[in-house]
């Protein structure tokens, strides 16, 4: 999950274009979701909730940082993808 968090933060910091971050997370989503489902069974509920909260907050920040109009599409895609990963942990 560190990779997803760092990708979202890089977009927020302007170090990575949002469209590239969204594409990278989208490509890894299936693999990450399966790993998260397995991890959820191996770690405590508290740990899962903590990571899910971090991902949800990052998704909100990325979504809030999205420019209006078509320029914000990458931000919105990244926010949705990170948000879906947070749901997997709940």
Secondary structure as a PSIPRED ss2 file (coil, helix, strand):
# PSIPRED VFORMAT (PSIPRED V4.0)

   1 X C   1.000  0.000  0.000
   2 X H   0.000  1.000  0.000
   3 X H   0.000  1.000  0.000
   4 X H   0.000  1.000  0.000
   5 X H   0.000  1.000  0.000
   6 X H   0.000  1.000  0.000
   7 X H   0.000  1.000  0.000
   8 X H   0.000  1.000  0.000
   9 X H   0.000  1.000  0.000
  10 X H   0.000  1.000  0.000
  11 X H   0.000  1.000  0.000
  12 X H   0.000  1.000  0.000
  13 X C   1.000  0.000  0.000
  14 X C   1.000  0.000  0.000
  15 X C   1.000  0.000  0.000
  16 X C   1.000  0.000  0.000
  17 X C   1.000  0.000  0.000
  18 X H   0.000  1.000  0.000
  19 X H   0.000  1.000  0.000
  20 X H   0.000  1.000  0.000
  21 X H   0.000  1.000  0.000
  22 X H   0.000  1.000  0.000
  23 X H   0.000  1.000  0.000
  24 X H   0.000  1.000  0.000
  25 X H   0.000  1.000  0.000
  26 X H   0.000  1.000  0.000
  27 X H   0.000  1.000  0.000
  28 X H   0.000  1.000  0.000
  29 X H   0.000  1.000  0.000
  30 X H   0.000  1.000  0.000
  31 X H   0.000  1.000  0.000
  32 X H   0.000  1.000  0.000
  33 X H   0.000  1.000  0.000
  34 X H   0.000  1.000  0.000
  35 X H   0.000  1.000  0.000
  36 X H   0.000  1.000  0.000
  37 X H   0.000  1.000  0.000
  38 X H   0.000  1.000  0.000
  39 X H   0.000  1.000  0.000
  40 X H   0.000  1.000  0.000
  41 X H   0.000  1.000  0.000
  42 X H   0.000  1.000  0.000
  43 X C   1.000  0.000  0.000
  44 X C   1.000  0.000  0.000
  45 X H   0.000  1.000  0.000
  46 X H   0.000  1.000  0.000
  47 X H   0.000  1.000  0.000
  48 X H   0.000  1.000  0.000
  49 X H   0.000  1.000  0.000
  50 X H   0.000  1.000  0.000
  51 X H   0.000  1.000  0.000
  52 X H   0.000  1.000  0.000
  53 X H   0.000  1.000  0.000
  54 X H   0.000  1.000  0.000
  55 X H   0.000  1.000  0.000
  56 X H   0.000  1.000  0.000
  57 X H   0.000  1.000  0.000
  58 X H   0.000  1.000  0.000
  59 X H   0.000  1.000  0.000
  60 X H   0.000  1.000  0.000
  61 X H   0.000  1.000  0.000
  62 X H   0.000  1.000  0.000
  63 X H   0.000  1.000  0.000
  64 X H   0.000  1.000  0.000
  65 X C   1.000  0.000  0.000
  66 X C   1.000  0.000  0.000
  67 X C   1.000  0.000  0.000
  68 X C   1.000  0.000  0.000
  69 X H   0.000  1.000  0.000
  70 X H   0.000  1.000  0.000
  71 X H   0.000  1.000  0.000
  72 X H   0.000  1.000  0.000
  73 X H   0.000  1.000  0.000
  74 X H   0.000  1.000  0.000
  75 X H   0.000  1.000  0.000
  76 X H   0.000  1.000  0.000
  77 X H   0.000  1.000  0.000
  78 X H   0.000  1.000  0.000
  79 X H   0.000  1.000  0.000
  80 X H   0.000  1.000  0.000
  81 X H   0.000  1.000  0.000
  82 X H   0.000  1.000  0.000
  83 X H   0.000  1.000  0.000
  84 X H   0.000  1.000  0.000
  85 X H   0.000  1.000  0.000
  86 X H   0.000  1.000  0.000
  87 X H   0.000  1.000  0.000
  88 X H   0.000  1.000  0.000
  89 X H   0.000  1.000  0.000
  90 X C   1.000  0.000  0.000
